[in-house]
Amino acid sequence: MLSAKLLLVDDHAVVRSGLRRLLELNKGIEVIAEADSGEQAYQLYGYLQPDIVVMDISMPGMGGLESARRIIKRHPAAKIIIFSMHETASFASQALRAGVKGYVTKTGVAEDLAHAVAEVASGKTFLSAEIAEKIALQTLSGDDDPIQQLTAREFEVFRLLADGKKIEEVADMLKISQKTVANYYTIIKQKLEVSSPIEMVRFAIRHGLIEG
């Protein structure tokens, strides 16, 4: 019998409201709290210790991946499902490497998220069918995805910089020093073999991480 207390994390109240209604149609699923940012999710997790967190990636301030990474580092048993518009294998792979237990795309079928909650609650991992297929195809083709060289933290810094954020903005969003961000920037450029901000943006667009 499914019994799961959920924390919903999305910066749009309308999305959270819709998700709550959708999920609570399923017996045994109860949304006990909502958060509108990665920072708030991190704080609430410590207080509430929910069974599962359902979290978006793209939010103002600390994004979902960074928040998930921090929650899991502090609470290794945390079960987090990413629910995102991002449909690239890179995002899903990075999320899994950070320790999340599920990755569901917002464009998938409505039942996917409830199914993911049930699977993750029972100790399994869940991926939307299209994401699982993309990861499998990438693996089978033997294509090296250079993004996989980046750690979860480097990936988050890369994504924010490629999206046009300045070093000081990234430092403020991730609550780290500007010097640390600058060091990450140097490492990222070396790993991805890009030498300028323009090249970084082009790389991100080519790999579907930001809109062109």
Accessible surface in RSA format (square Angstrom, percent):
REM  Atomic radii and reference values for relative SASA: ProtOr
REM  Chains: A
REM  Algorithm: Lee & Richards
REM  Probe-radius: 1.40
REM  Slices: 20
REM RES _ NUM      All-atoms   Total-Side   Main-Chain    Non-polar    All polar
REM                ABS   REL    ABS   REL    ABS   REL    ABS   REL    ABS   REL
RES MET A   1   202.34 104.8 119.38  79.0  82.96 197.5  99.27  84.4 103.06 136.5
RES LEU A   2    47.71  26.6  32.99  23.6  14.72  37.0  39.33  27.6   8.39  22.6
RES SER A   3    85.04  71.9  64.46  86.0  20.58  47.4  34.36  73.2  50.68  71.0
RES ALA A   4     1.29   1.2   0.02   0.0   1.27   2.9   0.21   0.3   1.08   2.9
RES LYS A   5    96.43  47.0  96.43  59.2   0.00   0.0  58.05  52.3  38.38  40.9
RES LEU A   6     0.00   0.0   0.00   0.0   0.00   0.0   0.00   0.0   0.00   0.0
RES LEU A   7     0.00   0.0   0.00   0.0   0.00   0.0   0.00   0.0   0.00   0.0
RES LEU A   8     0.09   0.1   0.09   0.1   0.00   0.0   0.09   0.1   0.00   0.0
RES VAL A   9     3.24   2.1   0.00   0.0   3.24   7.8   0.00   0.0   3.24   8.8
RES ASP A  10     1.78   1.2   1.78   1.8   0.00   0.0   0.85   2.0   0.94   0.9
RES ASP A  11    42.52  29.8  21.05  21.0  21.47  50.8   5.77  13.6  36.75  36.6
RES HIS A  12   103.96  56.8 101.07  70.3   2.89   7.4  72.09  74.3  31.87  37.1
RES ALA A  13    63.92  58.8  54.45  84.0   9.47  21.6  54.68  77.0   9.24  24.5
RES VAL A  14   129.10  84.9 123.23 111.6   5.86  14.1 126.19 109.6   2.91   7.9
RES VAL A  15    50.12  33.0  42.87  38.8   7.25  17.5  49.27  42.8   0.85   2.3
RES ARG A  16    33.44  14.0  33.44  17.0   0.00   0.0   0.07   0.1  33.37  20.2
RES SER A  17    45.47  38.4  41.69  55.6   3.79   8.7  26.19  55.8  19.28  27.0
RES GLY A  18    27.46  33.9   0.00   N/A  27.46  33.9  23.13  63.5   4.33   9.7
RES LEU A  19    15.23   8.5  13.95  10.0   1.28   3.2  14.25  10.0   0.98   2.6
RES ARG A  20    76.00  31.9  76.00  38.7   0.00   0.0  29.23  39.9  46.77  28.3
RES ARG A  21   159.69  67.0 152.12  77.5   7.57  18.0  74.78 102.2  84.91  51.5
RES LEU A  22    58.09  32.4  54.86  39.3   3.23   8.1  57.16  40.1   0.93   2.5
RES LEU A  23     0.00   0.0   0.00   0.0   0.00   0.0   0.00   0.0   0.00   0.0
RES GLU A  24    73.07  41.9  48.15  36.4  24.92  59.3  18.51  35.8  54.56  44.5
RES LEU A  25   149.49  83.3 114.83  82.1  34.66  87.1 118.76  83.4  30.73  82.7
RES ASN A  26    52.47  36.2  46.40  44.8   6.07  14.6  11.27  27.1  41.19  39.8
RES LYS A  27   177.61  86.6 158.06  97.0  19.56  46.6 108.06  97.3  69.56  74.1
RES GLY A  28    31.18  38.4   0.00   N/A  31.18  38.4  16.33  44.8  14.85  33.3
RES ILE A  29    10.44   5.9   0.52   0.4   9.92  23.9   0.66   0.5   9.78  26.5
RES GLU A  30    84.96  48.8  84.38  63.8   0.59   1.4  31.51  60.9  53.45  43.6
RES VAL A  31     6.88   4.5   0.00   0.0   6.88  16.6   0.00   0.0   6.88  18.6
RES ILE A  32    55.66  31.7  23.43  17.5  32.24  77.7  28.64  20.6  27.02  73.3
RES ALA A  33    16.82  15.5  10.38  16.0   6.43  14.6  16.82  23.7   0.00   0.0
RES GLU A  34    52.19  30.0  35.04  26.5  17.15  40.8  13.70  26.5  38.49  31.4
RES ALA A  35     1.71   1.6   0.00   0.0   1.71   3.9   1.71   2.4   0.00   0.0
RES ASP A  36    71.38  50.0  66.58  66.3   4.80  11.3   9.47  22.3  61.91  61.7
RES SER A  37    22.86  19.3  22.86  30.5   0.00   0.0  15.84  33.7   7.03   9.8
RES GLY A  38     0.00   0.0   0.00   N/A   0.00   0.0   0.00   0.0   0.00   0.0
RES GLU A  39    42.14  24.2  40.03  30.3   2.11   5.0  33.21  64.2   8.93   7.3
RES GLN A  40    67.30  37.6  66.06  48.3   1.24   2.9  19.40  41.3  47.90  36.3
RES ALA A  41     0.00   0.0   0.00   0.0   0.00   0.0   0.00   0.0   0.00   0.0
RES TYR A  42    62.07  29.0  58.30  33.2   3.77   9.8  39.39  29.6  22.68  28.0
RES GLN A  43   110.26  61.7 100.53  73.5   9.74  23.2  30.63  65.2  79.63  60.4
RES LEU A  44    36.98  20.6  36.98  26.5   0.00   0.0  36.98  26.0   0.00   0.0
RES TYR A  45    12.44   5.8  12.44   7.1   0.00   0.0   0.29   0.2  12.15  15.0
RES GLY A  46    37.71  46.5   0.00   N/A  37.71  46.5  19.06  52.3  18.64  41.8
RES TYR A  47   178.40  83.3 146.65  83.4  31.75  82.6 103.14  77.5  75.26  92.8
RES LEU A  48    71.98  40.1  51.01  36.5  20.96  52.7  54.42  38.2  17.56  47.2
RES GLN A  49    99.36  55.6  82.14  60.0  17.22  41.0  44.16  94.0  55.20  41.9
RES PRO A  50     5.73   4.2   0.00   0.0   5.73  20.8   0.83   0.7   4.90  30.5
RES ASP A  51    65.98  46.2  54.92  54.7  11.06  26.2  18.45  43.4  47.53  47.4
RES ILE A  52     0.32   0.2   0.25   0.2   0.07   0.2   0.32   0.2   0.00   0.0
RES VAL A  53     0.00   0.0   0.00   0.0   0.00   0.0   0.00   0.0   0.00   0.0
RES VAL A  54     1.78   1.2   1.13   1.0   0.65   1.6   1.13   1.0   0.65   1.8
RES MET A  55     0.29   0.2   0.00   0.0   0.29   0.7   0.29   0.2   0.00   0.0
RES ASP A  56    11.31   7.9  10.10  10.1   1.20   2.8   0.61   1.4  10.69  10.7
RES ILE A  57     0.00   0.0   0.00   0.0   0.00   0.0   0.00   0.0   0.00   0.0
RES SER A  58    50.56  42.7  41.72  55.7   8.84  20.4  39.88  84.9  10.67  14.9
RES MET A  59    14.16   7.3   0.00   0.0  14.16  33.7   4.12   3.5  10.04  13.3
RES PRO A  60    89.00  64.9  76.66  69.9  12.33  44.8  86.00  71.0   3.00  18.6
RES GLY A  61    20.09  24.8   0.00   N/A  20.09  24.8  13.94  38.2   6.16  13.8
RES MET A  62     4.44   2.3   4.44   2.9   0.00   0.0   4.44   3.8   0.00   0.0
RES GLY A  63     0.61   0.8   0.00   N/A   0.61   0.8   0.55   1.5   0.06   0.1
RES GLY A  64     0.00   0.0   0.00   N/A   0.00   0.0   0.00   0.0   0.00   0.0
RES LEU A  65     2.00   1.1   1.63   1.2   0.37   0.9   1.79   1.3   0.21   0.6
RES GLU A  66     1.33   0.8   0.21   0.2   1.12   2.7   1.12   2.2   0.21   0.2
RES SER A  67     0.00   0.0   0.00   0.0   0.00   0.0   0.00   0.0   0.00   0.0
RES ALA A  68     0.00   0.0   0.00   0.0   0.00   0.0   0.00   0.0   0.00   0.0
RES ARG A  69    50.91  21.4  49.21  25.1   1.69   4.0  17.12  23.4  33.79  20.5
RES ARG A  70    48.72  20.5  46.09  23.5   2.64   6.3  19.91  27.2  28.82  17.5
RES ILE A  71     0.00   0.0   0.00   0.0   0.00   0.0   0.00   0.0   0.00   0.0
RES ILE A  72    26.94  15.3  25.40  18.9   1.53   3.7  25.40  18.3   1.53   4.2
RES LYS A  73   162.47  79.3 134.51  82.5  27.96  66.6  91.61  82.5  70.86  75.5
RES ARG A  74   160.88  67.5 134.05  68.3  26.84  63.9  33.82  46.2 127.06  77.0
RES HIS A  75    40.18  22.0  36.47  25.4   3.71   9.5  26.02  26.8  14.16  16.5
RES PRO A  76   109.78  80.0  90.46  82.5  19.33  70.2  91.00  75.1  18.78 116.7
RES ALA A  77    91.91  84.5  68.76 106.1  23.15  52.7  80.12 112.8  11.80  31.3
RES ALA A  78     2.01   1.8   0.00   0.0   2.01   4.6   0.53   0.7   1.47   3.9
RES LYS A  79    59.10  28.8  58.66  36.0   0.44   1.1  33.30  30.0  25.80  27.5
RES ILE A  80     0.00   0.0   0.00   0.0   0.00   0.0   0.00   0.0   0.00   0.0
RES ILE A  81     0.00   0.0   0.00   0.0   0.00   0.0   0.00   0.0   0.00   0.0
RES ILE A  82     0.00   0.0   0.00   0.0   0.00   0.0   0.00   0.0   0.00   0.0
RES PHE A  83    24.57  12.3  24.47  15.2   0.10   0.3  24.47  14.8   0.10   0.3
RES SER A  84     0.34   0.3   0.34   0.4   0.00   0.0   0.00   0.0   0.34   0.5
RES MET A  85   119.18  61.7 108.54  71.8  10.64  25.3  96.57  82.1  22.62  30.0
RES HIS A  86    39.66  21.7  35.46  24.6   4.21  10.8  29.48  30.4  10.18  11.9
RES GLU A  87    54.58  31.3  50.49  38.2   4.09   9.7  13.80  26.7  40.78  33.3
RES THR A  88    30.02  21.4  27.76  28.1   2.27   5.4  30.02  40.3   0.00   0.0
RES ALA A  89     8.69   8.0   5.77   8.9   2.92   6.6   5.77   8.1   2.92   7.7
RES SER A  90     5.09   4.3   4.93   6.6   0.16   0.4   0.00   0.0   5.09   7.1
RES PHE A  91     0.00   0.0   0.00   0.0   0.00   0.0   0.00   0.0   0.00   0.0
RES ALA A  92     0.00   0.0   0.00   0.0   0.00   0.0   0.00   0.0   0.00   0.0
RES SER A  93    17.31  14.6  14.81  19.8   2.50   5.8  10.72  22.8   6.59   9.2
RES GLN A  94     0.39   0.2   0.22   0.2   0.17   0.4   0.18   0.4   0.21   0.2
RES ALA A  95     0.00   0.0   0.00   0.0   0.00   0.0   0.00   0.0   0.00   0.0
RES LEU A  96    55.26  30.8  40.36  28.9  14.91  37.5  40.60  28.5  14.66  39.4
RES ARG A  97   125.50  52.7  87.69  44.7  37.81  90.0  54.30  74.2  71.20  43.2
RES ALA A  98    13.67  12.6   0.05   0.1  13.62  31.0   5.60   7.9   8.07  21.4
RES GLY A  99    24.31  30.0   0.00   N/A  24.31  30.0  21.95  60.2   2.36   5.3
RES VAL A 100     5.42   3.6   0.00   0.0   5.42  13.1   0.00   0.0   5.42  14.7
RES LYS A 101    79.91  39.0  79.90  49.0   0.02   0.0  25.49  22.9  54.42  58.0
RES GLY A 102     0.00   0.0   0.00   N/A   0.00   0.0   0.00   0.0   0.00   0.0
RES TYR A 103     0.00   0.0   0.00   0.0   0.00   0.0   0.00   0.0   0.00   0.0
RES VAL A 104     1.09   0.7   1.09   1.0   0.00   0.0   1.09   0.9   0.00   0.0
RES THR A 105     2.02   1.4   0.02   0.0   2.00   4.8   0.02   0.0   2.00   3.0
RES LYS A 106    53.29  26.0  27.54  16.9  25.74  61.3  18.30  16.5  34.98  37.3
RES THR A 107    81.62  58.1  46.56  47.2  35.06  83.6  51.20  68.8  30.42  46.0
RES GLY A 108    26.39  32.5   0.00   N/A  26.39  32.5   9.94  27.3  16.45  36.8
RES VAL A 109    95.83  63.1  84.05  76.1  11.79  28.4  90.15  78.3   5.68  15.4
RES ALA A 110    57.19  52.6  39.78  61.4  17.41  39.6  49.82  70.2   7.38  19.5
RES GLU A 111   122.33  70.2 117.86  89.2   4.46  10.6  68.44 132.4  53.89  44.0
RES ASP A 112    20.56  14.4  20.23  20.1   0.33   0.8   0.47   1.1  20.09  20.0
RES LEU A 113     2.41   1.3   2.08   1.5   0.33   0.8   2.08   1.5   0.33   0.9
RES ALA A 114    14.57  13.4  12.15  18.8   2.42   5.5  12.53  17.6   2.04   5.4
RES HIS A 115    93.25  51.0  86.88  60.4   6.37  16.3  64.23  66.2  29.01  33.8
RES ALA A 116     0.00   0.0   0.00   0.0   0.00   0.0   0.00   0.0   0.00   0.0
RES VAL A 117     0.00   0.0   0.00   0.0   0.00   0.0   0.00   0.0   0.00   0.0
RES ALA A 118    35.92  33.0  30.76  47.5   5.16  11.7  31.00  43.7   4.92  13.0
RES GLU A 119    43.58  25.0  43.44  32.9   0.14   0.3   1.06   2.1  42.52  34.7
RES VAL A 120     0.51   0.3   0.16   0.1   0.35   0.8   0.16   0.1   0.35   1.0
RES ALA A 121    31.77  29.2   9.01  13.9  22.76  51.8  11.68  16.5  20.09  53.2
RES SER A 122    75.95  64.2  37.68  50.3  38.27  88.2  49.94 106.4  26.00  36.4
RES GLY A 123    59.76  73.7   0.00   N/A  59.76  73.7  24.62  67.6  35.13  78.7
RES LYS A 124   115.96  56.6 109.16  67.0   6.81  16.2  70.43  63.4  45.53  48.5
RES THR A 125    79.28  56.4  54.58  55.3  24.70  58.9  29.59  39.7  49.69  75.1
RES PHE A 126    23.82  11.9  21.86  13.5   1.97   5.1  23.82  14.4   0.00   0.0
RES LEU A 127    44.90  25.0  29.37  21.0  15.53  39.0  29.37  20.6  15.53  41.8
RES SER A 128     0.00   0.0   0.00   0.0   0.00   0.0   0.00   0.0   0.00   0.0
RES ALA A 129    79.67  73.3  66.02 101.9  13.65  31.1  73.07 102.9   6.60  17.5
RES GLU A 130    54.49  31.3  50.26  38.0   4.23  10.1  37.20  72.0  17.29  14.1
RES ILE A 131     0.00   0.0   0.00   0.0   0.00   0.0   0.00   0.0   0.00   0.0
RES ALA A 132    39.10  35.9  33.90  52.3   5.20  11.8  35.10  49.4   4.00  10.6
RES GLU A 133   106.68  61.2 100.45  76.0   6.23  14.8  34.20  66.1  72.48  59.2
RES LYS A 134    81.73  39.9  77.50  47.6   4.23  10.1  57.52  51.8  24.21  25.8
RES ILE A 135    36.50  20.8  36.33  27.1   0.17   0.4  36.33  26.2   0.17   0.5
RES ALA A 136    46.96  43.2  40.01  61.7   6.95  15.8  46.74  65.8   0.22   0.6
RES LEU A 137   101.25  56.4  99.62  71.3   1.63   4.1  99.89  70.2   1.36   3.7
RES GLN A 138    51.42  28.8  44.76  32.7   6.65  15.8  16.65  35.4  34.76  26.4
RES THR A 139   102.78  73.1  81.73  82.9  21.05  50.2  74.13  99.6  28.65  43.3
RES LEU A 140   147.39  82.1 115.47  82.6  31.92  80.2 118.85  83.5  28.53  76.8
RES SER A 141    70.63  59.7  32.30  43.1  38.33  88.3  43.71  93.1  26.92  37.7
RES GLY A 142    53.84  66.4   0.00   N/A  53.84  66.4  32.86  90.2  20.98  47.0
RES ASP A 143    97.24  68.1  84.11  83.7  13.12  31.0  22.42  52.8  74.81  74.6
RES ASP A 144   134.71  94.4 111.47 111.0  23.23  54.9  35.83  84.3  98.88  98.6
RES ASP A 145    17.72  12.4   4.87   4.8  12.85  30.4   8.14  19.1   9.59   9.6
RES PRO A 146    35.95  26.2  33.39  30.4   2.56   9.3  35.95  29.7   0.00   0.0
RES ILE A 147     0.00   0.0   0.00   0.0   0.00   0.0   0.00   0.0   0.00   0.0
RES GLN A 148    47.29  26.4  38.56  28.2   8.73  20.8  37.46  79.7   9.83   7.5
RES GLN A 149    94.59  52.9  76.69  56.0  17.90  42.6  40.80  86.8  53.79  40.8
RES LEU A 150     0.00   0.0   0.00   0.0   0.00   0.0   0.00   0.0   0.00   0.0
RES THR A 151    62.53  44.5  60.63  61.5   1.90   4.5  59.85  80.4   2.68   4.1
RES ALA A 152    17.96  16.5  10.14  15.6   7.82  17.8  10.14  14.3   7.82  20.7
RES ARG A 153    27.46  11.5  26.91  13.7   0.55   1.3   9.17  12.5  18.28  11.1
RES GLU A 154    11.29   6.5  11.29   8.5   0.00   0.0   0.00   0.0  11.29   9.2
RES PHE A 155     0.00   0.0   0.00   0.0   0.00   0.0   0.00   0.0   0.00   0.0
RES GLU A 156     0.16   0.1   0.16   0.1   0.00   0.0   0.16   0.3   0.00   0.0
RES VAL A 157     0.00   0.0   0.00   0.0   0.00   0.0   0.00   0.0   0.00   0.0
RES PHE A 158     0.08   0.0   0.08   0.0   0.00   0.0   0.08   0.0   0.00   0.0
RES ARG A 159    20.25   8.5  19.45   9.9   0.80   1.9   1.64   2.2  18.62  11.3
RES LEU A 160     9.07   5.1   8.94   6.4   0.13   0.3   9.07   6.4   0.00   0.0
RES LEU A 161    22.46  12.5  11.59   8.3  10.86  27.3  11.59   8.1  10.86  29.2
RES ALA A 162     3.26   3.0   0.02   0.0   3.24   7.4   0.31   0.4   2.95   7.8
RES ASP A 163    79.79  55.9  57.44  57.2  22.34  52.8   6.22  14.6  73.57  73.4
RES GLY A 164    58.03  71.6   0.00   N/A  58.03  71.6  34.24  94.0  23.79  53.3
RES LYS A 165    63.68  31.1  56.78  34.8   6.90  16.4  27.52  24.8  36.16  38.5
RES LYS A 166   130.66  63.7 124.61  76.5   6.06  14.4  81.92  73.7  48.74  51.9
RES ILE A 167    50.14  28.5  46.47  34.6   3.67   8.8  46.47  33.5   3.67   9.9
RES GLU A 168    85.60  49.1  80.36  60.8   5.24  12.5  34.23  66.2  51.37  41.9
RES GLU A 169    74.74  42.9  70.03  53.0   4.71  11.2  31.65  61.2  43.09  35.2
RES VAL A 170     0.00   0.0   0.00   0.0   0.00   0.0   0.00   0.0   0.00   0.0
RES ALA A 171     5.92   5.4   4.83   7.5   1.08   2.5   5.01   7.1   0.91   2.4
RES ASP A 172    99.64  69.8  91.84  91.4   7.80  18.4  25.64  60.3  74.00  73.8
RES MET A 173    25.39  13.1  23.45  15.5   1.94   4.6  22.84  19.4   2.55   3.4
RES LEU A 174     0.00   0.0   0.00   0.0   0.00   0.0   0.00   0.0   0.00   0.0
RES LYS A 175   125.04  61.0  93.86  57.6  31.18  74.2  86.11  77.5  38.93  41.5
RES ILE A 176    38.22  21.7  20.22  15.1  17.99  43.4  30.76  22.2   7.45  20.2
RES SER A 177    61.79  52.2  46.50  62.1  15.29  35.2  51.59 109.9  10.20  14.3
RES GLN A 178   101.53  56.8  96.92  70.8   4.61  11.0  26.22  55.8  75.32  57.1
RES LYS A 179   155.71  76.0 146.86  90.1   8.86  21.1  99.39  89.5  56.33  60.0
RES THR A 180    47.59  33.8  46.87  47.5   0.72   1.7  24.28  32.6  23.31  35.2
RES VAL A 181     0.00   0.0   0.00   0.0   0.00   0.0   0.00   0.0   0.00   0.0
RES ALA A 182    37.71  34.7  35.80  55.3   1.91   4.3  36.12  50.9   1.60   4.2
RES ASN A 183    79.05  54.5  76.64  74.1   2.41   5.8  20.08  48.3  58.97  57.0
RES TYR A 184    45.52  21.3  45.52  25.9   0.00   0.0  17.91  13.5  27.61  34.0
RES TYR A 185    36.05  16.8  36.05  20.5   0.00   0.0  33.15  24.9   2.90   3.6
RES THR A 186    66.94  47.6  66.80  67.7   0.13   0.3  43.41  58.3  23.53  35.6
RES ILE A 187    63.87  36.3  63.87  47.6   0.00   0.0  63.87  46.0   0.00   0.0
RES ILE A 188     0.00   0.0   0.00   0.0   0.00   0.0   0.00   0.0   0.00   0.0
RES LYS A 189    55.84  27.2  53.90  33.1   1.94   4.6  15.09  13.6  40.75  43.4
RES GLN A 190   127.16  71.1 106.06  77.5  21.10  50.2  47.58 101.3  79.58  60.4
RES LYS A 191    63.81  31.1  52.07  31.9  11.74  27.9  43.77  39.4  20.04  21.3
RES LEU A 192     9.17   5.1   0.00   0.0   9.17  23.1   0.67   0.5   8.51  22.9
RES GLU A 193   154.74  88.8 123.87  93.7  30.86  73.5  47.21  91.3 107.53  87.8
RES VAL A 194    12.95   8.5   7.20   6.5   5.74  13.8   8.28   7.2   4.67  12.7
RES SER A 195    84.71  71.6  62.42  83.3  22.29  51.4  48.42 103.1  36.29  50.8
RES SER A 196    35.54  30.0  34.70  46.3   0.84   1.9  30.33  64.6   5.21   7.3
RES PRO A 197    88.88  64.8  86.57  78.9   2.30   8.4  88.46  73.0   0.41   2.6
RES ILE A 198   105.80  60.2 105.71  78.8   0.09   0.2 105.78  76.2   0.02   0.1
RES GLU A 199    66.27  38.0  63.41  48.0   2.86   6.8  22.19  42.9  44.08  36.0
RES MET A 200     2.96   1.5   2.96   2.0   0.00   0.0   0.39   0.3   2.57   3.4
RES VAL A 201    47.10  31.0  47.10  42.6   0.00   0.0  47.10  40.9   0.00   0.0
RES ARG A 202   147.11  61.8 143.68  73.2   3.43   8.2  48.94  66.9  98.17  59.5
RES PHE A 203     9.78   4.9   9.78   6.1   0.00   0.0   9.78   5.9   0.00   0.0
RES ALA A 204     0.87   0.8   0.87   1.3   0.00   0.0   0.87   1.2   0.00   0.0
RES ILE A 205    69.99  39.8  59.92  44.6  10.07  24.3  59.92  43.1  10.07  27.3
RES ARG A 206   166.37  69.9 130.34  66.4  36.02  85.8  75.43 103.1  90.93  55.1
RES HIS A 207    51.62  28.2  38.64  26.9  12.98  33.2  33.84  34.9  17.78  20.7
RES GLY A 208    36.97  45.6   0.00   N/A  36.97  45.6  24.17  66.3  12.81  28.7
RES LEU A 209     2.68   1.5   0.19   0.1   2.49   6.3   0.50   0.4   2.18   5.9
RES ILE A 210    30.57  17.4  16.52  12.3  14.06  33.9  25.49  18.4   5.08  13.8
RES GLU A 211   163.55  93.9 143.85 108.8  19.69  46.9  63.42 122.7 100.13  81.8
RES GLY A 212    89.69 110.6   0.00   N/A  89.69 110.6  45.09 123.7  44.60  99.9
END  Absolute sums over single chains surface
CHAIN  1 A    10205.8       8222.5       1983.3       5858.3       4347.5
END  Absolute sums over all chains
TOTAL         10205.8       8222.5       1983.3       5858.3       4347.5
